[in-house]
Amino acid sequence: MYICVCNAIRDSELRAAARRCPGDPDAVYEALGCRPQCGQCLDEAAELLIEERAKAATEGLQTA
């Protein structure tokens, strides 16, 4: 599913970037080589980053 239509960023791309790039959606978009255009995706992107980073932290605790 597309999270950012303006930049054609899919949720899977944003989730992968969330695991390797710290920061807010603006920083993650920059790491993906783009920047927010209209801004309508930023709230959903922020929620997705929080969700994915929490999931990664939980997985890290389970493997430790």
C-alpha positions, 0 to 999 in steps of 0.5 A: 500500500502506498503511504506517500502518493507524491513520492510513491513510497510504499509502507514496506519501503517506509518500514525498512527505512524506519529500521535503519534510519533514525529520526522523524518522517522528514529524516526518513524521507531524506534517507529515501532520497525524497522529501514530503510534498503535500504533507498529507502522509506525514501523520500516517508515516509517523505512526508507521515509524513508531510501530515499526521501531517498537516492533524491531525493539521487541524482536531485539529483546526476544532474540537477546 
